[in-house]
Amino acid sequence: MNSRARKQAFKSFEAVKRATLKICNSAGEIIGTGFSVSAEGHFVTCAHVVEDAGGIGKLSANGSVGIVQHYKGDPNQDDIALLQVIDHKSPIFLYLVDLPEEQTFLCFGFSNETYRDGAPIEGRIVGLATSTDSTLLNQRVLRLVTEGDSQAIKGGQSGAAVCVYNAKKKQWQAVGILVASEGENGGIALPITNAVRQLIPINPNILRWKIAKIIIGIIAISLISSGILWLPLRKCPDEKLLSFSTSIDTLLKTDLSKASDFSDRFVKECPYNLEPLISQGFVIREKANQSRPRSQTLLEDAKRKFLDVLNQSDSQIARYGLGITLIEMGDYQKAIEYLQKIKNDDTLDENLKIKVGFEIGYSYWKLKSYKESQSYLDNVAQIIQKQGFQWNEINSKTERFTYYQQSLRILIDISENLWYENQENKIKKAQYYDNYKKYTEIVLKETLLPDGRKLYLNSLVDSIDYSKRSGNILNDLRLTNEYQNMICSFYKTYNLDKPAKIVNYCKL
């Protein structure tokens, strides 16, 4: 390549940079690189990059989290993933070609170590070989040599496009996918032909082979006959359904508008599956909850979505969605009926078991069926307590921690009510007093940081003062010596200074 051609080549390499995506995990750490292969947001990366991120739901590409997974191979056999950023439309994407005679390559990738904003790597394609390494066993790979130590392949660059320059078309075209380094100045890439099967259903025109039509025709016929390439009237594969559902679930907590767009796209792309209806139900329910006042019309719409699914299948997720929607509509008894059917399923996922148990316990609490509520919520608290959790969950308020804390708070309220109701029964009174103290101790010890403990205890002291002015008979309980001495004991246990207003009746 002469100097003029080289200058033109490097100028056109800007398009490669613009087609390259930085892939991060939920903590914002760079874990890989990807590159666009269609104007509809499809991009290719390594399967091990998706796994390193913790799964499709914990991955972002150039900051976007609304990502669908169309295909992910086994990193040890087919280290390729085809993903799609739903809200990203890019006119810049790479054309894929078979390995040409030109052996000089450039690629652009990201690294946590030195080039967080990306950097090019230049080198030479040595040729094709069959790997005997355990992580790429029996795979046909491209062996690469980079130009010196300064361009060594680093962690985070996996998934970058290995590109060669087409002087005739004056553009860089992808011939491989960078998957690993090899020594100080070497690298390994998978030939772009490995991605053909996954890309044809997305956009057959993306391939620029000399005999593209023949190859596409042969492979497409093969894929259709083997069932890999789905036809419009067939249902979406499980992998795509899971990817959509996970992304929508993530977006529901961060961006309801995107979750709604994603849900509409889900219905459009998988019209013959029930999963999109379930996702729509959860999106509509969340819209209802975020409206002020809460929209009963939207809750009715969500209810209908879940019922439509249950009329066609025995979906536990749809039944759960219907149950919590009924709770928000105030129909606690009906919610319990639906949720009980899930509770009796021995194959229930552990996380769903916690959610269902809590919602049933919560519903009984709202119905003032305290003993039934206590049974469910105590079981939820015990399950989570056995699993254990880290202190950082208290700060980040993870879903599991929130269920734990809310269960304990309701159990405290139940114990207080039953304690008061059984004032004439010494045995039961003592039992519920012990329960109240036990649950309060757990809240203080396991769900609050030191500053939070003092605030919580101070709020209990304030409740004593409030009880002196209130006509609520339950508040009489807080005026008893038993209650006040118990609060005093908590201050002593955690070596906290007592407020002046409690010192007078602390008898320790």
N, C-alpha and C positions, 0 to 999 in steps of 0.2 A: 504494500500500500504506500503510494507516494505521499509527500508531505501535505499536498493540497487535499488529497482524498482523506488523509488522516484527520485534517482539520475539520472537514465536512462531517466526518464520522463522529468526532467528539461533539460537534455542535448538535447533531441529531440525537446524541445520547441523552439530551435533556428530556426527550419524550419517555425514555426508559425510567428516568428518575420520577417523572410525574405519574407513571403507571405503577410505581412501587409503593407498597403499603407497609407501615410499621405496625407490627403485631405485638400487643402487650397483654399481660395478665391483669387481673382485677386490682392488683397493687400498683399498676402503672409501670411494671418492669418490662423491658424489652425481652421478648422470648423468641422472636422470629421475624421473618420478612415474608411478604407475599407479593404477587404481581397480578394486575388486572388482565383479564382475558376476554372481557366483553364490555360493551357500553352500559349494560344493565347491572353492573356492580359485581359480576362474578370474578373471583380471583383464586389463584392457586397458591398453596403453601405446602409445607411438609405435614404429614399426619402426626409426626412426633411433636411438632410445634403446638398443635391443638391439644395434645395430651399434656404437654409441659405447662400449658396455661390452666389446666384443671378441667378442660372440657369446653365445648362451644359456648356455654352460658357464661363463662368467665373470661372470655376473649374479646378484645377490641381491635379494630383495624383502623388506623389513622383517627382514633378517638371514637369511632362509631361502635356501638354495642349491639345494634340490631342486625345480627348475623344469622344466616341460615346455612346449615351444613347439607350439601347435596351428596357429598361422598367423602368418606375417610377410610383409607386403607390401613392395613396393619403395618406399623413402622418397620417391622422386620421382614416384610415381604413386598409391600407396596406403599412406600412412604410418601403418599400423595394425598392431599385433601383439596376438594373443590368446595369453596364457600361462596357466600353472596352477601354483600352489604345492601340491604333492601332499600335504604334511603339514599343510596349513592348512585348517581348517574354520571359516568365519566366517558367523554369521547376519546380519551387516551387509553389505549390498551395495546398489548403486545400480540403480534401475529406469531404463530408457532410454525416452525419449519423442521424438516428432517435435517440431519447433520450434513452440512455442505462441505465443499473442499476447503474453504477458508477455516483455519484452525485457531486464529487469534480470537479471544473472547473478552468481553467486559461484563461485569455484573455490578449491581448496586444493592447494598444491604445495610442493615442497622446493627449496632453493637452496644451493649451496656458498658463496655470497657472504655472505648475511646471515641467512637463515632455514633453518638446517640441520634444525630440528625442525618446519618447515612453517609456512606462513602463508596466510591467505585473501587473495584478490584480488577486489575488487568492481568491477563495470563494467556496460556496456550492450552488447547485441548490436545492431550497426548493421544487419546483414542479410546475405543470401547474395550471393556474387559468384563469378565464374570467374577463377581466378588465372592470370596470364600470367608469373609468376615461374618461372625455370628449375627451381627445386627443388619446385614444386607445380604444374607446368604443366598447365593445362586442368582442374584439380580444382575442384569446387564447394566453397567454403570459407565459414565464418562469420567476418565481420570484427567485431572487438571493440574497444571503447574502455574503458580502465581509468580509475578515479577518481584521477587525479593521478599525479605522478612517484613518490610514495612506494609506489605499488602497481604499478610497472613490472614487466613479465614478465621474469624472469631465467632464465639457464641452469639446468637441473635441474628446471624446472617443466613441461617437455614431457611430455605424456601425462596431465596432470591433467584431471579431468572438469569441463567447463563446465556448471554446474547452474542450473536455474531453479526457483522455488518454486511448488509446487502448493498453493494455499491450501485447496482443497477437501479434499485428502488430507493436508494438513499435512505435506508432505515435499518434499525437494529431489530433483529428477530430472535425470539427465544428458541434455543435448541435443547435446553436442559434446566433442571431444577436443582439448585445447590442443596445438598443434604448433610455434608460433613466435611471436616478438615482431614487432611492426611499428612501427618508430619508437619514440619515448619512451613513448607512452601507448596504444599499440595492440597488438593481437594477432590471430593467425589460428588458427582451430580447424576441424577437420573435422567435418561434421555426423555425428551418431551413426548416421544411416542408412547411412553407409559401412561400419559394422561389422556390419550385420544379417546378411549372408551367413555371416560367421564365427561368429556367436553362435547362430544357429538350431540347428545340430547339437548345441550344448552344452545349451541350455535355451530352448525356444521360449517358455515362459511369462515369460521375462525382459523381453519387449517389451510395453509398455503403450500400444499405439496405439488410437485410437478404432475402427479397423476391423482390429484385430490379426489376427483369425482369417483374414480374407480375404487380407491381405498375406502372412502366414506360409504359407498354403496355396499361393498363387501362386508365391512365391519357392522354397518347398521343392520343388514339382513341377519348377520350372526347374532347381534345383540337382541334383536326382536325375537328371534327364534329361541334364544336361551332365556328370555324374560328379563334381561338386564336393562334393556331400553323399554321404558313403559310407554304405552299408547295413551292418547287423551282420555279414553273411557276407563282406564284402569286406575286403581287407587294408588296414592303416593306410597312409597316405601316407608317402613318403620323409622329408618334413620332420618329421613326428611321430616316426618311428623314430630319426632322427638326434638329435632333441632328447632323447628318453628315454635313448638310448645315451650321449650326452655327459654328461648329468646323473648317470647311474649311475657312469660312469667317474670323474667328479669326486668323488662321494660315497665311492667305494671308498678314496680316499686320506684322507678326513676323518671319515667317519661310516658305519661298516659297517652299523649297524642301519638307518639310513635308506636306505642303498643296497639292503639286502635288501627293505625295504618297497616301495621304488621298483620293484625288479625284479618283485615279485609283482604290482604294479599294471600294469606293462608287459605281463606275460603275460595279465592279465585284459582289458586294453583292446585288445591286438593278438594275439588267440589264433591267428590264421591266418598270422602271420609267423614267420620263424625267428630274427629278431634278439632277441626276448625270451629265447629259449632260450640264445643266446650270452651275453647279459648274466647270466642265471642261473648259467651255468657259471663266469663270472669271479667272481661273488659267492660261490658255494660254495667255489671255490678259495681265495679270500681268507679265508673262515671257517676253512678247513683250516689255512692258514698261521698264523693268529692263535691257534689252539688249541695247548695245550702238554700233551703232545707233539703234533707235527703229526698231524692226523687223516688216516690213510690211507683211512678209510671215506668221508670227505667228498671226498677227492681222487678216489676211484673214482666218486663221484656226479658230480663236475665232468667227469671223463673221459667218462662216459656222455652227458652233455648235449652235449658237443662232437661226439662220435661220431654222436649222433642227427641233428645238423645236417648233418654231412658225408655221412650216408647219403641226404640229400635235396637237397644242393646242394654246390657247390664253393667254399665260403666260406673265404677266406684268413684272416679273423679267427678263425673257428672252428678252423682248422688250427693257427694260432699258439697259441690257447688250449690246444688239446690238446697241442701240443709242450711248452709250459712246464709244463703239469700233469704230463706224463710225466717231465720233468726233476726235478720235486719228488718224484716217486715213485721216482726213482733209475734209471729206464729210459732211460739216455742214448742208447743206440744207436737205439731206436725213436723217440725225440724227434728225433734227427737226420734220420731218414727222412721224417718229416712236415714238418719245418722246411725241408728241402732243396727240397721241392716248391714252397714259397713263394718261396724264394730265386731260383728259376729264372723267376719271373714278372717280365717286363720292365715291366709296368705298376705295379709295387709302389710304394706310397707311401714317400717318403723316410724318414719316422720309423719305419715298420714295417720297412723295410729294415735300419735300424740295429739295431732290437730283434732281428730274426731272425738277423742276422749275429752279434750278441753271443751269443745263446743257443746257436747252433751251435758257435761258438768255445769257449764255456764247457763244453759237453757233451764236446767233444773233449779239453779240458783235464782234465776229470774222468776221462776214459778213458785219460789219459796219452798221448794221440796229439798230442804237442806241436807237431810241424810243421804239422799240419792246423789245430790251434787257433791257432797264430801267424798263419797266413794270413788267417783270418777276423777275428781281433781286431785285427790291424794295419790291415786294410781299414776296420773300424769306426772306429778311432781317426783314420785319415786323413780319412774323410768328415766327422767332427765337427770335426776340426782345420781343414779347409777352410771350413766354415761359420762358424767363429769363435764365441766367446761372451764375455759380459761378466763382469767380476770379481764382480758381484753374484750370478752363478750359483754361484760357489764357496760363498758364504754360504747361499744359499737351497737349494742342492743340487737343482737342477732335474733332471728325468729325463734330459735329454740329457747334462748334466754328469756325472751318476752313471754312465751307460754309458761315458763317456769315461774317467773315473777308474778304474773297475773293469777296463776293458779294459787299461789301462796297467799296473795292478798285477798282473794275470795274465800279461801279456807279460813283466814283470820276472821273475816266478817261472819262466816257461818258459825264458827266457834263462839264468837261473841253473842250471836243471836241465841244459839242453843244453851249457852251458859246462862243467859238471862232467863230463858224460858224454863229452866230447870232449877230455879233458886230454891224450890221447896224439896228437891230431891238431892240429898247430899252427895250420893254416889255419882250421879250423872253431872251434877254441878262441878264436882271435882274433876271429872273426866274432861269436860269441855273447857274448864279453866286450864288444865294441863295442855290440851290441844292448842288453845289460844297462845299460851306461852311458848309451846314448841314451834309453832309456825312463825311466830314473831321472831324467835331466836334465829330461825333459818333465814328469814328475810334479812335480819341484821348481819348475820355472819357470812352468808353466801351470795347475796344479791346487791349489797351496797358497799361502796368504798368508804373509807373512814369519814370523810366529810359528809357523805350521804347518811351515815348512821346517825350523826348528831342532828341533822335536819329532820330525819324521820322520827327520832325520839322527841324532839321539840314539838313536832306536830301532834304527837300523842299527848303531851303536856297541855298543848293548846286545846285539845279535845276535852280535857278535864275542865278547864276554865269555861269552855263553851257549854258543857253539860250543866254547870251551875246556873246558867241563864236560860237553858232550853227546857221546854215542856215535854220533850220526847222521852217516853218511859225507858227506852233502851239506854239513853244517856245516864240514867240513874246508876247503871253498872259502873260507869267510870268514876263515880263518886265513892265507891266502896274502898275500904282500906286494902283489900286484896289487890285490886287493880292498881291503885296508886303505889303500893309497895313493890309490885312487880315492875312498874316503870322505873322506879328508883333503882331496882337491882340491875336493870340493863345499863344504866349510867355507870354503875360501879363496875360491872363486868368489862366494859370497854374503856374504863378509866376516863370518862368524860365529865367535864364540869357541869353540875346541875344548874338549871336556870333558877333564879332567885325565887320564883313563884312555886317551885316544887320542893324547895328545901324544907319548908314548914311541915310538910306531911310525909317526908321520907323518914321512915323509922328503921334505919339499918344500923 
